[in-house]
């Protein structure tokens, strides 16, 4: 069970990276929505 204690910081770092990627993806989707809106008008 001790190995779980060693994996916790690694899992935390990966979760922070995933959240950063998610924020980046949301920004990119918003940008693409704006581009699509411009093309439709």
Secondary structure, DSSP 8 states (H G I E B T S, - for coil): -HHHHHHHHHHHHHHHHHHHHHHHHHHHHHHHHHHHHHHH-
